[in-house]
Amino acid sequence: MINDESIAKMKDGVILINTGRGALVDSNALIRGIRSGKIGAAGLDVYEEENQNVYQDRGDQILGTSITARLCSFPNVVLTSHQAFFTREALSQIAQCTLDNAVAYANGGEYVQGSQVC
């Protein structure tokens, strides 16, 4: 839905917010819109590559040509993890995963990665 054509029809300096689906926005068109100044800012809690990056420690990896890395490089873009699963059960699992990772870090152990809740 959001691509070069639709971005061209937007007002200059528009603020784009996507909380629906990452695939609704052509990320490369978004990047072009930000670089040109057509898009003044963007807030995304869904985006391409989110499954590869959310809840993963990627601190020791070079993201290279990653769309996520490019979006993170802009000072006028905010990326957050998608909160559609914001239920009591999910929050409990996220809290447990966070605590497990904090304990593992404090003890010099490995982070919990790759599970559905972490």
N, C-alpha and C positions, 0 to 999 in steps of 0.2 A: 504494500500500500504506500509506503513512504520510499520513494525512489527519486532519481534525478528530476523526472518530470513533475512530480508532486512538490518537491522541494522548490523548484523554480517558480511555482505559483504562490509560494508562501511569502509573507511580508519579510523584508530584510530584518535581520536580528532576531528572528523567531526563536522561542525556547521550545525545544522538542522534549516531551516526556513520553517514555514508553514503559508501561507496566503490564502490557498484555502478553505479547509473544515476541521473542527475538526476531523471528522471521518476518514480522510485519515491517521491519525497517531494513532496507538494503544498507548494511553498515558501510560499505565503500562509498555509496552516495552520501550518507551522513557525514563521513570524513571529508569528502569533497565540499559539502555544504559548510562545514565548520571552517575549513581552510579558506574558503572564499569569503567568509563573513556572512553568508546568507543565513546560516544558523548561528545565533548568538550564544547559545548554550544548549546542553542536552543533559537530561537526567534519565538514566536507564537502570531498571532493576531486572531487565531481561535483555539478552544480547547474544549474538552468535558467539560460539565458543564457551558459553557460560558453563556447560557441563564439564568441560575440561579444566576449568579454573576455579570454580566455587568449591570450597572445602578441601582444597588441595594445597599443600605447601610446594610452591613452584619457585621458591626463593633461590634455588641453586641452578635454575634453568634459564637459558637465554630464550626469550620468546620469539626472537627473529621477526618474521613478517606477520606476527599475530595481530588480528584485528583488535583484540583486547589490549595489547600493548600500545597500539596506536591510539586507541580511545583514552587510555590512561595517561597518555603523554600530554593531553590537552588540559589546560587549567580551567576551562569552562565546561568540562564534562565530569559528571558524577556517576560512578557505577556502584551499585549496591547489589547484594545477593537477593535473588527473587524471594519474596515473602508470601507467595500464594498459599503455602502450606502452613500458615501461621496458626496452628492449632495447639491446644494444651499438650497433646501427646508429642507433637513435633518439637515444641519448645523444650519439653522435658528431655527428649533425645539429644537435641542440640546442646543443651546445658551439660548433659552427661558426657557427650563427646568432647566438649570444650574442657571440662574438668579432667577427663582422661588424658587429653593432650597436654594440659598444664602439668599434671603429675609426671607424665612421660618425659616432658622437657626438663623438669626439675631433677629427675633421676637419671638424665642422660640417655633416655630411651628413645624409641622410635615413635613418630606421630602415628595416630590412627588415620589411615587413608583408605579410600576406595569403597567404603561401605555406604549403604543407602542413607544412613543418618549422619555420616561425617563427611 
